[in-house]
């Protein structure tokens, strides 16, 4: 039979300091999401402008189509990287809160009386309450537990992946159509659209 090794006491100030690092990770994740969203919007505008340039004449069609496909492909890779970043930040925060929950029962508060003050373990109790109310789900990739609304964060990069994939497929279909018709139908349509404008 092995004896339980007594755990060392934890300073409340250390607990507080470590908690602040979890807040900073969340702030960094939100800032990263804003930056990635801006980059994806810029790539979307770039792909659209390049696609439009490709339709201006037969000389710009092939290089414009290739450039638009390359932009869309890079954007898809970027969005996949963005999804990985979200998972990494969530994993880091999950690990930090697990450590905070382990630290909580060991906290020693400075007290004037001789009674030992114990931690209420608010993070453990809060998480249990959330689980009981079914507000916690497992995330799709790493199977971490998270609030149900946190999965919404995955929607924007997935929507961009869909847009860029659809754009790539659309460009390829237009290129095939252009090759089969000798480019004439596309540029006749383009000149018709320009006269309408």
N, C-alpha and C positions, 0 to 999 in steps of 0.2 A: 504494500500500500504506500503510495507516494503522498508526501505532505504537500499541501498547497503552499506555494511560495507567496509570502505577503507582498502585495503590490505597494509600490512607493506612493506617498502622497503627492498630489498635484496642486500646484499653486493656482488660485483663481485667476491671477494676472496672466499666467501662461495659457490657461484655458481661453480667456478673453482674447488674447493676442492671436491664438490659433483660429478662433472663430472669425476674427477680422480677415484672415487670409481666405476663408471660404467666401466671404462677401466680395473680395477682390477678384477671385476666380469668376464669380458670376458677372461682375462688371466687365471683366475682360471678354467673357463669352458674348455678352450683348454688344460690346464695341466691335468685336470681330464679325459678328453677324451683320451689323450695319455696314461695315467696310465691304464684306463679301457681296452683300446685296447691291451696293453701288457699283462694284466691279462687274457683276453680272448684268446690270442695266446698261453699263457702258458697252459690254460685249454684244448685248442684244441690239443696241443702236448701231454698233459697228457692222454686225452681220447684216442688218437690214439695209444700211447704206451701201455696203459692198454688193449685196444682191441687186439693189436698184441700179448700181453702176454697171453690173453685168448685163442688165437688160437694155442698156442704152444703144449698143451697136454690136455687130458681129465680132468686131475686133476686141471688145472688152468682155464678151460673154464667157469665154473659157477661163481667162485669168480671174475674172470677177467671181465666177462660180467656184473655182478652186479656193480662192481666198475666203469666200463666205463659208464653205464647208470646213476649212481649217479653223476659222474663228469659232464656228459651232462646235467642232470637235474639242478644241481647247477649253471652251466654256463648259462642256459636259465633264471633262476631267476636273476642271476647277470646282464644279458643283459637287462632284464626288469627294474631292478633298475637303470641301466645306462640311459635308455630312460627317466625315471622319473627325474634323475639328469639334463639331458639336458633341460627338460621342466621347472624345478625349476630355473635354471640359466637364461633361456630366460624370465621367468616371472619376475624375479628380475630385469633384465636389462630393460624390458619393463616398469616396475613401476618406475625405476630410470629416464628413459627418459621422462616419463609423468610428473614427478616432475620437471625435468629440464625445460620442456616446460611451466609449470605453473610459475616457478621462473623467466624465461627470461623477461617477460614484466615488472617485478618489480625491475629489477636490477638498482642499482644506481652506476654510474661510478664516480670516483673522477675526477672532471673537474675544470679547472681554470676559465672558464667563467661561467656566470650566466645561460646560456641556459641549459635546462634539456636534458640530453642525454638519448635516449630511446634504448632499445634492438632491434636488427633487427629480433630476434627470429629465428635464423638459423636452429634449430632442427625442428621446426614446418614447415618451408618452405622446408627444405630438404625432410622431410617425405611426404609432399604434392606432391613434384616433383616426388618422387619415386612411389607414388600411381598413379599419372597421367600416368607414363610410364609403369604401370602394373608390376613393379618390386617387389611389395609387395603382399604377399598371407597370408592366415590364416594358422597357424600351425594346425596339425591334432588332437591334444589332447585338448589343452586348448583354441583353437580358438584365439590365439594371432596373431597379425599382425607381419610378419617378411619378410625379403628379401627372394625371391624365392630360392636362393642358400642355405639359411640356413637350408632348409629341407633336403639337402644332408647329413647333420650331422646325421640324423636318419638312414641313409642307413647302416652304418657299424654295429651298434648293431643289426639291423634287419637281416642283412646277417649272423651274428654269431648265432642268434636265429634259422635261417633256417638250418645252418650247424649242430648245436647241435641237433636240432629236427630230421634232416635226419639221423644223427649218431645213435640216440636213436632208431629210427624206424629200421634202418639197423641191429643193434645189436639184437633187438627183433626178426626180421625175421630170422637172422642166428641162434639164439637160438631155435626158433621153428623148423627150418629145421634140426638142429642138433638133437633135441629131436625126431623128426620123423624118422630120418635115423640112430639113434643110434650113432651119432657122427662120424661114420666111414667116411662118404663122405667128411666132412670138414677137417679131419686130413689127409686123402689121398691127398686132394687138397693142403693142407699146406705143406706136405712132397714133393709133386711134385714141388711146387714153390721154396722150399729151394734147391732142386737139380738143378733147372734152374739157380738160383743165383750163 
